[in-house]
Amino acid sequence: MEIYYKGIVDWFGSGGQSYGYIKYDDGKQVYVHYKQIRSKGQRDSKFMELREGDEVTFCLAPGYRNPGTQASNVEITKLGNDTVK
């Protein structure tokens, strides 16, 4: 059983950078790659980018390219002031 965490996007690159960081658990940060972004359990091109301040849920998984952990199964729960439908 996977454990899901809630977090807020701290930074996500634009202009060719396809990764960023999510803050969770009172200030911890975790790496996130765009390939781990999901929408209602499926990849959706309009959600392949995260923005600073987006609220997300995610699991922790072993890092693929970086040592340590990274976010996986990332779902956006709130964009700015609008809830994802």
FIKOLZA-1660 file (N, C-alpha, C; in steps of 0.1 Angstrom, whole numbers, plus 5000, padded with zeros to 4 digits):
% residues 85
   i   px   py   pz ch aa at
   1 5008 4988 5000  A  M  N
   1 5000 5000 5000  A  M CA
   1 5009 5012 5000  A  M  C
   2 5006 5021 4991  A  E  N
   2 5014 5034 4990  A  E CA
   2 5009 5044 4999  A  E  C
   3 5018 5052 5005  A  I  N
   3 5014 5063 5014  A  I CA
   3 5015 5075 5006  A  I  C
   4 5004 5083 5006  A  Y  N
   4 5003 5096 4999  A  Y CA
   4 5006 5107 5009  A  Y  C
   5 5013 5117 5004  A  Y  N
   5 5016 5129 5011  A  Y CA
   5 5010 5141 5004  A  Y  C
   6 5007 5152 5012  A  K  N
   6 5003 5164 5006  A  K CA
   6 5014 5174 5006  A  K  C
   7 5015 5182 4996  A  G  N
   7 5026 5192 4995  A  G CA
   7 5022 5203 4986  A  G  C
   8 5032 5213 4986  A  I  N
   8 5030 5225 4977  A  I CA
   8 5043 5226 4969  A  I  C
   9 5041 5229 4956  A  V  N
   9 5052 5230 4947  A  V CA
   9 5060 5243 4951  A  V  C
  10 5073 5240 4954  A  D  N
  10 5082 5251 4957  A  D CA
  10 5088 5257 4945  A  D  C
  11 5092 5249 4936  A  W  N
  11 5098 5254 4923  A  W CA
  11 5096 5243 4912  A  W  C
  12 5094 5248 4900  A  F  N
  12 5093 5238 4889  A  F CA
  12 5099 5246 4877  A  F  C
  13 5109 5240 4870  A  G  N
  13 5116 5247 4859  A  G CA
  13 5107 5249 4847  A  G  C
  14 5110 5259 4840  A  S  N
  14 5103 5261 4827  A  S CA
  14 5114 5263 4816  A  S  C
  15 5110 5264 4804  A  G  N
  15 5120 5266 4793  A  G CA
  15 5129 5254 4791  A  G  C
  16 5124 5242 4791  A  G  N
  16 5132 5230 4789  A  G CA
  16 5136 5223 4801  A  G  C
  17 5134 5229 4813  A  Q  N
  17 5137 5221 4825  A  Q CA
  17 5125 5214 4829  A  Q  C
  18 5126 5201 4831  A  S  N
  18 5114 5193 4834  A  S CA
  18 5114 5187 4848  A  S  C
  19 5119 5194 4857  A  Y  N
  19 5119 5190 4871  A  Y CA
  19 5117 5201 4881  A  Y  C
  20 5115 5198 4893  A  G  N
  20 5113 5208 4903  A  G CA
  20 5113 5202 4917  A  G  C
  21 5108 5209 4927  A  Y  N
  21 5108 5204 4941  A  Y CA
  21 5094 5207 4947  A  Y  C
  22 5090 5198 4956  A  I  N
  22 5078 5199 4963  A  I CA
  22 5081 5200 4978  A  I  C
  23 5075 5210 4985  A  K  N
  23 5077 5211 5000  A  K CA
  23 5066 5203 5007  A  K  C
  24 5069 5195 5017  A  Y  N
  24 5059 5188 5025  A  Y CA
  24 5064 5186 5039  A  Y  C
  25 5055 5181 5048  A  D  N
  25 5059 5179 5062  A  D CA
  25 5067 5190 5068  A  D  C
  26 5062 5201 5069  A  D  N
  26 5068 5213 5075  A  D CA
  26 5082 5216 5070  A  D  C
  27 5084 5217 5057  A  G  N
  27 5096 5222 5052  A  G CA
  27 5105 5212 5045  A  G  C
  28 5102 5199 5045  A  K  N
  28 5111 5190 5038  A  K CA
  28 5108 5192 5023  A  K  C
  29 5118 5189 5015  A  Q  N
  29 5117 5190 5000  A  Q CA
  29 5120 5177 4994  A  Q  C
  30 5112 5175 4982  A  V  N
  30 5115 5162 4975  A  V CA
  30 5115 5166 4960  A  V  C
  31 5124 5160 4953  A  Y  N
  31 5126 5162 4938  A  Y CA
  31 5114 5156 4931  A  Y  C
  32 5110 5163 4920  A  V  N
  32 5099 5157 4912  A  V CA
  32 5102 5159 4897  A  V  C
  33 5100 5149 4889  A  H  N
  33 5103 5150 4874  A  H CA
  33 5089 5150 4867  A  H  C
  34 5088 5157 4856  A  Y  N
  34 5075 5158 4849  A  Y CA
  34 5069 5145 4846  A  Y  C
  35 5076 5134 4844  A  K  N
  35 5071 5122 4840  A  K CA
  35 5062 5115 4851  A  K  C
  36 5064 5121 4863  A  Q  N
  36 5056 5115 4875  A  Q CA
  36 5043 5123 4877  A  Q  C
  37 5040 5133 4869  A  I  N
  37 5028 5141 4871  A  I CA
  37 5016 5133 4864  A  I  C
  38 5006 5132 4872  A  R  N
  38 4994 5125 4868  A  R CA
  38 4982 5134 4869  A  R  C
  39 4971 5131 4862  A  S  N
  39 4958 5137 4863  A  S CA
  39 4948 5127 4865  A  S  C
  40 4942 5126 4876  A  K  N
  40 4932 5116 4879  A  K CA
  40 4937 5102 4875  A  K  C
  41 4950 5099 4878  A  G  N
  41 4956 5086 4876  A  G CA
  41 4961 5084 4862  A  G  C
  42 4960 5094 4853  A  Q  N
  42 4965 5092 4839  A  Q CA
  42 4973 5104 4835  A  Q  C
  43 4983 5102 4826  A  R  N
  43 4990 5113 4821  A  R CA
  43 4981 5122 4813  A  R  C
  44 4983 5134 4814  A  D  N
  44 4975 5144 4807  A  D CA
  44 4983 5156 4804  A  D  C
  45 4985 5159 4791  A  S  N
  45 4995 5169 4787  A  S CA
  45 4993 5182 4793  A  S  C
  46 4980 5186 4796  A  K  N
  46 4978 5199 4802  A  K CA
  46 4984 5200 4817  A  K  C
  47 4987 5188 4823  A  F  N
  47 4992 5188 4836  A  F CA
  47 5006 5183 4837  A  F  C
  48 5014 5184 4826  A  M  N
  48 5027 5180 4826  A  M CA
  48 5037 5190 4831  A  M  C
  49 5031 5201 4836  A  E  N
  49 5039 5212 4842  A  E CA
  49 5033 5215 4855  A  E  C
  50 5041 5218 4865  A  L  N
  50 5037 5222 4878  A  L CA
  50 5040 5237 4879  A  L  C
  51 5033 5244 4888  A  R  N
  51 5036 5258 4890  A  R CA
  51 5038 5261 4905  A  R  C
  52 5046 5270 4908  A  E  N
  52 5049 5273 4922  A  E CA
  52 5036 5276 4929  A  E  C
  53 5033 5270 4940  A  G  N
  53 5021 5272 4948  A  G CA
  53 5010 5262 4945  A  G  C
  54 5012 5254 4935  A  D  N
  54 5002 5243 4932  A  D CA
  54 5002 5233 4944  A  D  C
  55 4990 5229 4948  A  E  N
  55 4989 5219 4959  A  E CA
  55 4988 5205 4952  A  E  C
  56 4995 5196 4957  A  V  N
  56 4996 5182 4951  A  V CA
  56 4996 5171 4962  A  V  C
  57 4993 5159 4957  A  T  N
  57 4994 5147 4965  A  T CA
  57 5005 5139 4957  A  T  C
  58 5012 5130 4965  A  F  N
  58 5023 5123 4958  A  F CA
  58 5027 5111 4968  A  F  C
  59 5034 5102 4962  A  C  N
  59 5041 5091 4970  A  C CA
  59 5056 5094 4969  A  C  C
  60 5063 5088 4978  A  L  N
  60 5078 5088 4978  A  L CA
  60 5083 5075 4972  A  L  C
  61 5093 5076 4963  A  A  N
  61 5099 5065 4956  A  A CA
  61 5114 5066 4955  A  A  C
  62 5121 5055 4953  A  P  N
  62 5136 5056 4952  A  P CA
  62 5139 5065 4940  A  P  C
  63 5149 5073 4941  A  G  N
  63 5153 5082 4930  A  G CA
  63 5159 5074 4918  A  G  C
  64 5155 5079 4906  A  Y  N
  64 5160 5072 4894  A  Y CA
  64 5174 5078 4890  A  Y  C
  65 5175 5090 4889  A  R  N
  65 5188 5096 4885  A  R CA
  65 5195 5102 4897  A  R  C
  66 5188 5107 4907  A  N  N
  66 5194 5113 4919  A  N CA
  66 5194 5103 4931  A  N  C
  67 5204 5104 4939  A  P  N
  67 5203 5096 4951  A  P CA
  67 5192 5100 4960  A  P  C
  68 5187 5091 4968  A  G  N
  68 5176 5095 4978  A  G CA
  68 5162 5092 4972  A  G  C
  69 5153 5100 4975  A  T  N
  69 5139 5098 4971  A  T CA
  69 5134 5108 4961  A  T  C
  70 5124 5105 4954  A  Q  N
  70 5117 5115 4945  A  Q CA
  70 5102 5113 4946  A  Q  C
  71 5094 5123 4942  A  A  N
  71 5080 5122 4942  A  A CA
  71 5075 5113 4930  A  A  C
  72 5065 5105 4932  A  S  N
  72 5059 5097 4922  A  S CA
  72 5044 5098 4923  A  S  C
  73 5037 5095 4912  A  N  N
  73 5022 5095 4912  A  N CA
  73 5017 5109 4917  A  N  C
  74 5023 5120 4911  A  V  N
  74 5019 5133 4916  A  V CA
  74 5006 5137 4909  A  V  C
  75 4997 5141 4917  A  E  N
  75 4984 5146 4912  A  E CA
  75 4982 5160 4918  A  E  C
  76 4978 5169 4909  A  I  N
  76 4975 5183 4913  A  I CA
  76 4961 5183 4919  A  I  C
  77 4960 5189 4931  A  T  N
  77 4947 5190 4937  A  T CA
  77 4942 5204 4937  A  T  C
  78 4950 5214 4935  A  K  N
  78 4946 5227 4935  A  K CA
  78 4955 5236 4927  A  K  C
  79 4950 5243 4916  A  L  N
  79 4958 5252 4908  A  L CA
  79 4954 5266 4912  A  L  C
  80 4963 5273 4918  A  G  N
  80 4960 5287 4922  A  G CA
  80 4948 5287 4931  A  G  C
  81 4937 5294 4927  A  N  N
  81 4925 5294 4935  A  N CA
  81 4914 5284 4929  A  N  C
  82 4918 5276 4919  A  D  N
  82 4908 5267 4913  A  D CA
  82 4911 5253 4916  A  D  C
  83 4901 5246 4921  A  T  N
  83 4903 5231 4924  A  T CA
  83 4902 5224 4910  A  T  C
  84 4911 5214 4909  A  V  N
  84 4910 5205 4897  A  V CA
  84 4898 5197 4896  A  V  C
  85 4891 5197 4885  A  K  N
  85 4878 5189 4884  A  K CA
  85 4881 5176 4878  A  K  C
% end
